Amino acid sequence: VQAGLNADHELIQSGPYRLVRHPIYASMLALFLATGLLLTPWLRLGIALTIFLIGQETRVHAEERLLIARFGKQYEDYRKRVWAYVPCIR
């Protein structure tokens, strides 16, 4: 599935978006880790987490390229101020 923007797309910076730029990806990572820690042997979890993060980072970078193209400096400033989807990692 390819990332895209609607013509009326707005840059939201309130609610969960004031804490992380991609709250859906943050919640997916949290669910993945919680389930993995409960049910998966460490080695398999490490391998699966690596694959998951590669896919997630690929998607985040694709979306951010679109957002920078659409919102320019406004998004760059937001990006400098707010974490991507893991607190303390921009």
Biopython code that builds the backbone (N, CA, C, O; Angstrom):
import numpy as np
from Bio.PDB.StructureBuilder import StructureBuilder

atoms = [
    (1, "VAL", "N", (0.852, -1.175, 0.000)),
    (1, "VAL", "CA", (0.000, 0.000, 0.000)),
    (1, "VAL", "C", (0.896, 1.236, 0.000)),
    (1, "VAL", "O", (1.831, 1.348, 0.792)),
    (2, "GLN", "N", (0.588, 2.150, -0.900)),
    (2, "GLN", "CA", (1.404, 3.348, -1.054)),
    (2, "GLN", "C", (0.849, 4.486, -0.211)),
    (2, "GLN", "O", (-0.365, 4.677, -0.130)),
    (3, "ALA", "N", (1.748, 5.241, 0.417)),
    (3, "ALA", "CA", (1.341, 6.386, 1.223)),
    (3, "ALA", "C", (0.878, 7.510, 0.311)),
    (3, "ALA", "O", (1.375, 7.655, -0.806)),
    (4, "GLY", "N", (-0.067, 8.298, 0.784)),
    (4, "GLY", "CA", (-0.558, 9.424, 0.004)),
    (4, "GLY", "C", (-1.224, 10.458, 0.888)),
    (4, "GLY", "O", (-1.521, 10.203, 2.055)),
    (5, "LEU", "N", (-1.455, 11.630, 0.315)),
    (5, "LEU", "CA", (-2.121, 12.727, 1.016)),
    (5, "LEU", "C", (-3.378, 13.121, 0.262)),
    (5, "LEU", "O", (-3.416, 13.076, -0.968)),
    (6, "ASN", "N", (-4.395, 13.503, 0.997)),
    (6, "ASN", "CA", (-5.602, 14.049, 0.383)),
    (6, "ASN", "C", (-5.388, 15.524, 0.087)),
    (6, "ASN", "O", (-4.501, 16.153, 0.664)),
    (7, "ALA", "N", (-6.190, 16.075, -0.803)),
    (7, "ALA", "CA", (-6.071, 17.489, -1.166)),
    (7, "ALA", "C", (-6.309, 18.402, 0.042)),
    (7, "ALA", "O", (-5.701, 19.468, 0.139)),
    (8, "ASP", "N", (-7.182, 17.993, 0.954)),
    (8, "ASP", "CA", (-7.504, 18.824, 2.118)),
    (8, "ASP", "C", (-6.738, 18.413, 3.381)),
    (8, "ASP", "O", (-7.130, 18.775, 4.490)),
    (9, "HIS", "N", (-5.662, 17.671, 3.215)),
    (9, "HIS", "CA", (-4.866, 17.179, 4.332)),
    (9, "HIS", "C", (-4.296, 18.354, 5.137)),
    (9, "HIS", "O", (-3.765, 19.304, 4.562)),
    (10, "GLU", "N", (-4.410, 18.284, 6.467)),
    (10, "GLU", "CA", (-3.881, 19.309, 7.363)),
    (10, "GLU", "C", (-2.816, 18.689, 8.261)),
    (10, "GLU", "O", (-2.858, 17.495, 8.559)),
    (11, "LEU", "N", (-1.873, 19.505, 8.684)),
    (11, "LEU", "CA", (-0.835, 19.045, 9.605)),
    (11, "LEU", "C", (-1.351, 19.219, 11.029)),
    (11, "LEU", "O", (-1.413, 20.335, 11.545)),
    (12, "ILE", "N", (-1.716, 18.118, 11.651)),
    (12, "ILE", "CA", (-2.232, 18.131, 13.024)),
    (12, "ILE", "C", (-1.053, 18.015, 13.985)),
    (12, "ILE", "O", (-0.198, 17.143, 13.831)),
    (13, "GLN", "N", (-1.018, 18.897, 14.972)),
    (13, "GLN", "CA", (0.071, 18.882, 15.954)),
    (13, "GLN", "C", (-0.459, 18.838, 17.386)),
    (13, "GLN", "O", (0.284, 19.103, 18.331)),
    (14, "SER", "N", (-1.722, 18.509, 17.547)),
    (14, "SER", "CA", (-2.324, 18.446, 18.881)),
    (14, "SER", "C", (-2.713, 17.001, 19.198)),
    (14, "SER", "O", (-2.557, 16.104, 18.369)),
    (15, "GLY", "N", (-3.216, 16.798, 20.403)),
    (15, "GLY", "CA", (-3.597, 15.447, 20.822)),
    (15, "GLY", "C", (-2.361, 14.564, 20.878)),
    (15, "GLY", "O", (-1.305, 15.015, 21.323)),
    (16, "PRO", "N", (-2.468, 13.309, 20.432)),
    (16, "PRO", "CA", (-1.308, 12.421, 20.476)),
    (16, "PRO", "C", (-0.175, 12.891, 19.568)),
    (16, "PRO", "O", (0.977, 12.507, 19.767)),
    (17, "TYR", "N", (-0.495, 13.719, 18.572)),
    (17, "TYR", "CA", (0.517, 14.220, 17.634)),
    (17, "TYR", "C", (1.451, 15.252, 18.271)),
    (17, "TYR", "O", (2.452, 15.629, 17.662)),
    (18, "ARG", "N", (1.148, 15.701, 19.457)),
    (18, "ARG", "CA", (2.079, 16.598, 20.143)),
    (18, "ARG", "C", (3.168, 15.798, 20.854)),
    (18, "ARG", "O", (4.193, 16.359, 21.240)),
    (19, "LEU", "N", (2.955, 14.492, 21.030)),
    (19, "LEU", "CA", (3.939, 13.620, 21.685)),
    (19, "LEU", "C", (4.782, 12.843, 20.678)),
    (19, "LEU", "O", (5.996, 12.720, 20.843)),
    (20, "VAL", "N", (4.140, 12.322, 19.642)),
    (20, "VAL", "CA", (4.831, 11.572, 18.580)),
    (20, "VAL", "C", (4.203, 11.918, 17.239)),
    (20, "VAL", "O", (3.004, 12.186, 17.159)),
    (21, "ARG", "N", (5.021, 11.913, 16.175)),
    (21, "ARG", "CA", (4.514, 12.251, 14.853)),
    (21, "ARG", "C", (3.671, 11.141, 14.250)),
    (21, "ARG", "O", (2.827, 11.400, 13.392)),
    (22, "HIS", "N", (3.890, 9.913, 14.689)),
    (22, "HIS", "CA", (3.188, 8.759, 14.130)),
    (22, "HIS", "C", (2.603, 7.902, 15.262)),
    (22, "HIS", "O", (3.133, 6.832, 15.562)),
    (23, "PRO", "N", (1.522, 8.362, 15.886)),
    (23, "PRO", "CA", (0.984, 7.623, 17.035)),
    (23, "PRO", "C", (0.462, 6.231, 16.679)),
    (23, "PRO", "O", (0.481, 5.341, 17.529)),
    (24, "ILE", "N", (0.005, 6.023, 15.464)),
    (24, "ILE", "CA", (-0.463, 4.684, 15.084)),
    (24, "ILE", "C", (0.712, 3.713, 15.078)),
    (24, "ILE", "O", (0.589, 2.583, 15.550)),
    (25, "TYR", "N", (1.852, 4.154, 14.542)),
    (25, "TYR", "CA", (3.027, 3.283, 14.537)),
    (25, "TYR", "C", (3.547, 3.056, 15.952)),
    (25, "TYR", "O", (4.043, 1.973, 16.262)),
    (26, "ALA", "N", (3.440, 4.054, 16.801)),
    (26, "ALA", "CA", (3.840, 3.892, 18.203)),
    (26, "ALA", "C", (2.987, 2.827, 18.878)),
    (26, "ALA", "O", (3.504, 1.991, 19.619)),
    (27, "SER", "N", (1.684, 2.855, 18.624)),
    (27, "SER", "CA", (0.807, 1.858, 19.243)),
    (27, "SER", "C", (1.038, 0.472, 18.654)),
    (27, "SER", "O", (0.962, -0.525, 19.372)),
    (28, "MET", "N", (1.319, 0.398, 17.351)),
    (28, "MET", "CA", (1.630, -0.906, 16.742)),
    (28, "MET", "C", (2.884, -1.497, 17.359)),
    (28, "MET", "O", (2.937, -2.696, 17.636)),
    (29, "LEU", "N", (3.906, -0.656, 17.578)),
    (29, "LEU", "CA", (5.141, -1.132, 18.203)),
    (29, "LEU", "C", (4.878, -1.592, 19.637)),
    (29, "LEU", "O", (5.393, -2.628, 20.057)),
    (30, "ALA", "N", (4.092, -0.840, 20.381)),
    (30, "ALA", "CA", (3.771, -1.221, 21.758)),
    (30, "ALA", "C", (3.030, -2.555, 21.813)),
    (30, "ALA", "O", (3.346, -3.409, 22.641)),
    (31, "LEU", "N", (2.054, -2.733, 20.940)),
    (31, "LEU", "CA", (1.322, -4.005, 20.897)),
    (31, "LEU", "C", (2.231, -5.164, 20.489)),
    (31, "LEU", "O", (2.158, -6.256, 21.052)),
    (32, "PHE", "N", (3.082, -4.906, 19.504)),
    (32, "PHE", "CA", (4.024, -5.929, 19.051)),
    (32, "PHE", "C", (4.928, -6.365, 20.203)),
    (32, "PHE", "O", (5.106, -7.559, 20.445)),
    (33, "LEU", "N", (5.497, -5.386, 20.912)),
    (33, "LEU", "CA", (6.404, -5.707, 22.019)),
    (33, "LEU", "C", (5.679, -6.402, 23.168)),
    (33, "LEU", "O", (6.189, -7.374, 23.725)),
    (34, "ALA", "N", (4.503, -5.914, 23.522)),
    (34, "ALA", "CA", (3.756, -6.521, 24.630)),
    (34, "ALA", "C", (3.408, -7.972, 24.316)),
    (34, "ALA", "O", (3.598, -8.856, 25.152)),
    (35, "THR", "N", (2.905, -8.211, 23.125)),
    (35, "THR", "CA", (2.552, -9.577, 22.737)),
    (35, "THR", "C", (3.800, -10.444, 22.635)),
    (35, "THR", "O", (3.820, -11.583, 23.102)),
    (36, "GLY", "N", (4.831, -9.892, 22.023)),
    (36, "GLY", "CA", (6.064, -10.653, 21.860)),
    (36, "GLY", "C", (6.707, -11.028, 23.180)),
    (36, "GLY", "O", (7.169, -12.155, 23.356)),
    (37, "LEU", "N", (6.736, -10.085, 24.103)),
    (37, "LEU", "CA", (7.346, -10.367, 25.405)),
    (37, "LEU", "C", (6.570, -11.423, 26.184)),
    (37, "LEU", "O", (7.151, -12.178, 26.964)),
    (38, "LEU", "N", (5.271, -11.474, 25.974)),
    (38, "LEU", "CA", (4.455, -12.468, 26.679)),
    (38, "LEU", "C", (4.529, -13.857, 26.055)),
    (38, "LEU", "O", (4.478, -14.860, 26.767)),
    (39, "LEU", "N", (4.648, -13.922, 24.732)),
    (39, "LEU", "CA", (4.433, -15.191, 24.045)),
    (39, "LEU", "C", (5.605, -15.754, 23.257)),
    (39, "LEU", "O", (5.566, -16.914, 22.848)),
    (40, "THR", "N", (6.634, -14.966, 23.038)),
    (40, "THR", "CA", (7.659, -15.373, 22.079)),
    (40, "THR", "C", (9.014, -15.570, 22.750)),
    (40, "THR", "O", (9.401, -14.778, 23.609)),
    (41, "PRO", "N", (9.738, -16.622, 22.364)),
    (41, "PRO", "CA", (11.113, -16.774, 22.848)),
    (41, "PRO", "C", (11.970, -15.576, 22.407)),
    (41, "PRO", "O", (11.732, -14.998, 21.347)),
    (42, "TRP", "N", (12.951, -15.214, 23.216)),
    (42, "TRP", "CA", (13.752, -14.009, 22.995)),
    (42, "TRP", "C", (14.368, -13.930, 21.610)),
    (42, "TRP", "O", (14.306, -12.878, 20.973)),
    (43, "LEU", "N", (14.955, -15.005, 21.129)),
    (43, "LEU", "CA", (15.628, -14.992, 19.831)),
    (43, "LEU", "C", (14.628, -14.691, 18.710)),
    (43, "LEU", "O", (14.885, -13.852, 17.847)),
    (44, "ARG", "N", (13.517, -15.367, 18.732)),
    (44, "ARG", "CA", (12.493, -15.130, 17.704)),
    (44, "ARG", "C", (11.939, -13.716, 17.790)),
    (44, "ARG", "O", (11.686, -13.078, 16.768)),
    (45, "LEU", "N", (11.754, -13.234, 19.001)),
    (45, "LEU", "CA", (11.272, -11.862, 19.170)),
    (45, "LEU", "C", (12.277, -10.866, 18.596)),
    (45, "LEU", "O", (11.887, -9.898, 17.945)),
    (46, "GLY", "N", (13.546, -11.094, 18.831)),
    (46, "GLY", "CA", (14.579, -10.210, 18.294)),
    (46, "GLY", "C", (14.584, -10.188, 16.777)),
    (46, "GLY", "O", (14.705, -9.126, 16.167)),
    (47, "ILE", "N", (14.455, -11.347, 16.174)),
    (47, "ILE", "CA", (14.416, -11.432, 14.712)),
    (47, "ILE", "C", (13.162, -10.740, 14.178)),
    (47, "ILE", "O", (13.228, -9.942, 13.243)),
    (48, "ALA", "N", (12.030, -11.057, 14.784)),
    (48, "ALA", "CA", (10.765, -10.453, 14.339)),
    (48, "ALA", "C", (10.766, -8.941, 14.548)),
    (48, "ALA", "O", (10.263, -8.200, 13.703)),
    (49, "LEU", "N", (11.323, -8.482, 15.659)),
    (49, "LEU", "CA", (11.392, -7.050, 15.932)),
    (49, "LEU", "C", (12.255, -6.341, 14.893)),
    (49, "LEU", "O", (11.915, -5.246, 14.444)),
    (50, "THR", "N", (13.355, -6.954, 14.514)),
    (50, "THR", "CA", (14.223, -6.368, 13.490)),
    (50, "THR", "C", (13.468, -6.200, 12.173)),
    (50, "THR", "O", (13.524, -5.138, 11.553)),
    (51, "ILE", "N", (12.771, -7.234, 11.752)),
    (51, "ILE", "CA", (11.989, -7.173, 10.508)),
    (51, "ILE", "C", (10.887, -6.131, 10.629)),
    (51, "ILE", "O", (10.669, -5.345, 9.708)),
    (52, "PHE", "N", (10.201, -6.121, 11.749)),
    (52, "PHE", "CA", (9.121, -5.164, 11.993)),
    (52, "PHE", "C", (9.638, -3.731, 11.907)),
    (52, "PHE", "O", (9.022, -2.889, 11.253)),
    (53, "LEU", "N", (10.764, -3.447, 12.562)),
    (53, "LEU", "CA", (11.311, -2.086, 12.578)),
    (53, "LEU", "C", (11.807, -1.651, 11.201)),
    (53, "LEU", "O", (11.671, -0.481, 10.843)),
    (54, "ILE", "N", (12.369, -2.557, 10.436)),
    (54, "ILE", "CA", (12.784, -2.213, 9.074)),
    (54, "ILE", "C", (11.566, -1.797, 8.251)),
    (54, "ILE", "O", (11.602, -0.783, 7.555)),
    (55, "GLY", "N", (10.503, -2.571, 8.330)),
    (55, "GLY", "CA", (9.277, -2.234, 7.610)),
    (55, "GLY", "C", (8.671, -0.926, 8.093)),
    (55, "GLY", "O", (8.234, -0.101, 7.290)),
    (56, "GLN", "N", (8.645, -0.744, 9.389)),
    (56, "GLN", "CA", (8.052, 0.465, 9.950)),
    (56, "GLN", "C", (8.871, 1.706, 9.589)),
    (56, "GLN", "O", (8.300, 2.740, 9.242)),
    (57, "GLU", "N", (10.183, 1.616, 9.666)),
    (57, "GLU", "CA", (11.042, 2.745, 9.303)),
    (57, "GLU", "C", (10.892, 3.094, 7.826)),
    (57, "GLU", "O", (10.890, 4.270, 7.462)),
    (58, "THR", "N", (10.768, 2.087, 6.982)),
    (58, "THR", "CA", (10.560, 2.320, 5.551)),
    (58, "THR", "C", (9.281, 3.110, 5.333)),
    (58, "THR", "O", (9.263, 4.067, 4.560)),
    (59, "ARG", "N", (8.228, 2.719, 6.002)),
    (59, "ARG", "CA", (6.940, 3.400, 5.871)),
    (59, "ARG", "C", (7.011, 4.826, 6.426)),
    (59, "ARG", "O", (6.506, 5.754, 5.794)),
    (60, "VAL", "N", (7.620, 5.013, 7.576)),
    (60, "VAL", "CA", (7.734, 6.333, 8.188)),
    (60, "VAL", "C", (8.497, 7.283, 7.261)),
    (60, "VAL", "O", (8.081, 8.423, 7.058)),
    (61, "HIS", "N", (9.608, 6.813, 6.703)),
    (61, "HIS", "CA", (10.395, 7.679, 5.818)),
    (61, "HIS", "C", (9.612, 8.044, 4.554)),
    (61, "HIS", "O", (9.697, 9.178, 4.082)),
    (62, "ALA", "N", (8.863, 7.108, 4.011)),
    (62, "ALA", "CA", (8.048, 7.405, 2.828)),
    (62, "ALA", "C", (6.993, 8.458, 3.157)),
    (62, "ALA", "O", (6.790, 9.397, 2.388)),
    (63, "GLU", "N", (6.330, 8.303, 4.285)),
    (63, "GLU", "CA", (5.302, 9.267, 4.684)),
    (63, "GLU", "C", (5.906, 10.635, 4.971)),
    (63, "GLU", "O", (5.324, 11.663, 4.623)),
    (64, "GLU", "N", (7.068, 10.645, 5.604)),
    (64, "GLU", "CA", (7.677, 11.929, 5.944)),
    (64, "GLU", "C", (8.140, 12.685, 4.697)),
    (64, "GLU", "O", (8.083, 13.914, 4.669)),
    (65, "ARG", "N", (8.592, 11.977, 3.678)),
    (65, "ARG", "CA", (8.943, 12.646, 2.418)),
    (65, "ARG", "C", (7.723, 13.353, 1.835)),
    (65, "ARG", "O", (7.827, 14.479, 1.350)),
    (66, "LEU", "N", (6.575, 12.695, 1.881)),
    (66, "LEU", "CA", (5.333, 13.310, 1.397)),
    (66, "LEU", "C", (4.958, 14.536, 2.231)),
    (66, "LEU", "O", (4.569, 15.568, 1.685)),
    (67, "LEU", "N", (5.074, 14.420, 3.535)),
    (67, "LEU", "CA", (4.706, 15.524, 4.420)),
    (67, "LEU", "C", (5.639, 16.718, 4.270)),
    (67, "LEU", "O", (5.197, 17.865, 4.338)),
    (68, "ILE", "N", (6.917, 16.457, 4.070)),
    (68, "ILE", "CA", (7.865, 17.547, 3.840)),
    (68, "ILE", "C", (7.550, 18.236, 2.514)),
    (68, "ILE", "O", (7.582, 19.463, 2.421)),
    (69, "ALA", "N", (7.246, 17.443, 1.498)),
    (69, "ALA", "CA", (6.905, 18.028, 0.196)),
    (69, "ALA", "C", (5.648, 18.884, 0.284)),
    (69, "ALA", "O", (5.539, 19.906, -0.393)),
    (70, "ARG", "N", (4.709, 18.471, 1.108)),
    (70, "ARG", "CA", (3.429, 19.186, 1.214)),
    (70, "ARG", "C", (3.500, 20.392, 2.155)),
    (70, "ARG", "O", (2.995, 21.464, 1.824)),
    (71, "PHE", "N", (4.124, 20.223, 3.322)),
    (71, "PHE", "CA", (4.088, 21.261, 4.359)),
    (71, "PHE", "C", (5.411, 22.003, 4.549)),
    (71, "PHE", "O", (5.454, 22.993, 5.279)),
    (72, "GLY", "N", (6.480, 21.553, 3.915)),
    (72, "GLY", "CA", (7.760, 22.253, 3.932)),
    (72, "GLY", "C", (8.303, 22.546, 5.319)),
    (72, "GLY", "O", (8.405, 21.655, 6.162)),
    (73, "LYS", "N", (8.652, 23.812, 5.546)),
    (73, "LYS", "CA", (9.285, 24.250, 6.804)),
    (73, "LYS", "C", (8.405, 23.964, 8.022)),
    (73, "LYS", "O", (8.916, 23.638, 9.093)),
    (74, "GLN", "N", (7.101, 24.083, 7.863)),
    (74, "GLN", "CA", (6.189, 23.812, 8.977)),
    (74, "GLN", "C", (6.392, 22.377, 9.480)),
    (74, "GLN", "O", (6.434, 22.144, 10.688)),
    (75, "TYR", "N", (6.520, 21.416, 8.553)),
    (75, "TYR", "CA", (6.725, 20.031, 8.965)),
    (75, "TYR", "C", (8.151, 19.821, 9.486)),
    (75, "TYR", "O", (8.361, 19.076, 10.443)),
    (76, "GLU", "N", (9.126, 20.478, 8.856)),
    (76, "GLU", "CA", (10.511, 20.359, 9.330)),
    (76, "GLU", "C", (10.628, 20.824, 10.778)),
    (76, "GLU", "O", (11.291, 20.172, 11.585)),
    (77, "ASP", "N", (9.994, 21.940, 11.113)),
    (77, "ASP", "CA", (10.009, 22.433, 12.499)),
    (77, "ASP", "C", (9.328, 21.447, 13.440)),
    (77, "ASP", "O", (9.831, 21.177, 14.531)),
    (78, "TYR", "N", (8.203, 20.917, 13.026)),
    (78, "TYR", "CA", (7.473, 19.922, 13.810)),
    (78, "TYR", "C", (8.340, 18.677, 14.004)),
    (78, "TYR", "O", (8.393, 18.110, 15.095)),
    (79, "ARG", "N", (9.006, 18.270, 12.952)),
    (79, "ARG", "CA", (9.859, 17.088, 12.987)),
    (79, "ARG", "C", (11.027, 17.257, 13.963)),
    (79, "ARG", "O", (11.419, 16.303, 14.634)),
    (80, "LYS", "N", (11.575, 18.455, 14.039)),
    (80, "LYS", "CA", (12.679, 18.726, 14.966)),
    (80, "LYS", "C", (12.216, 18.727, 16.419)),
    (80, "LYS", "O", (12.996, 18.441, 17.327)),
    (81, "ARG", "N", (10.960, 19.046, 16.630)),
    (81, "ARG", "CA", (10.404, 19.222, 17.970)),
    (81, "ARG", "C", (9.792, 17.944, 18.552)),
    (81, "ARG", "O", (9.799, 17.757, 19.768)),
    (82, "VAL", "N", (9.267, 17.070, 17.700)),
    (82, "VAL", "CA", (8.470, 15.930, 18.168)),
    (82, "VAL", "C", (9.096, 14.609, 17.719)),
    (82, "VAL", "O", (9.570, 14.493, 16.589)),
    (83, "TRP", "N", (9.095, 13.628, 18.602)),
    (83, "TRP", "CA", (9.641, 12.308, 18.293)),
    (83, "TRP", "C", (8.842, 11.627, 17.195)),
    (83, "TRP", "O", (7.664, 11.923, 16.996)),
    (84, "ALA", "N", (9.490, 10.712, 16.483)),
    (84, "ALA", "CA", (8.812, 9.988, 15.390)),
    (84, "ALA", "C", (7.719, 9.074, 15.957)),
    (84, "ALA", "O", (6.533, 9.384, 15.837)),
    (85, "TYR", "N", (8.102, 7.972, 16.563)),
    (85, "TYR", "CA", (7.105, 7.086, 17.184)),
    (85, "TYR", "C", (7.642, 6.409, 18.432)),
    (85, "TYR", "O", (6.903, 5.720, 19.137)),
    (86, "VAL", "N", (8.925, 6.602, 18.707)),
    (86, "VAL", "CA", (9.531, 6.091, 19.936)),
    (86, "VAL", "C", (10.061, 7.287, 20.708)),
    (86, "VAL", "O", (10.922, 8.006, 20.200)),
    (87, "PRO", "N", (9.575, 7.522, 21.915)),
    (87, "PRO", "CA", (10.081, 8.661, 22.696)),
    (87, "PRO", "C", (11.602, 8.627, 22.800)),
    (87, "PRO", "O", (12.213, 7.570, 22.961)),
    (88, "CYS", "N", (12.184, 9.802, 22.703)),
    (88, "CYS", "CA", (13.637, 10.031, 22.776)),
    (88, "CYS", "C", (14.363, 9.697, 21.483)),
    (88, "CYS", "O", (15.583, 9.851, 21.425)),
    (89, "ILE", "N", (13.670, 9.249, 20.447)),
    (89, "ILE", "CA", (14.299, 8.994, 19.151)),
    (89, "ILE", "C", (13.573, 9.816, 18.105)),
    (89, "ILE", "O", (12.389, 9.591, 17.853)),
    (90, "ARG", "N", (14.257, 10.756, 17.498)),
    (90, "ARG", "CA", (13.651, 11.620, 16.493)),
    (90, "ARG", "C", (13.759, 10.986, 15.137)),
    (90, "ARG", "O", (13.304, 11.561, 14.149)),
]
sb = StructureBuilder()
sb.init_structure("model")
sb.init_model(0)
sb.init_chain("A")
sb.init_seg("    ")
for serial, (resi, resn, name, xyz) in enumerate(atoms, 1):
    if name == "N":
        sb.init_residue(resn, " ", resi, " ")
    sb.init_atom(name, np.array(xyz, "f"), 0.0, 1.0, " ", f" {name:<3s}", serial, name[0])
structure = sb.get_structure()
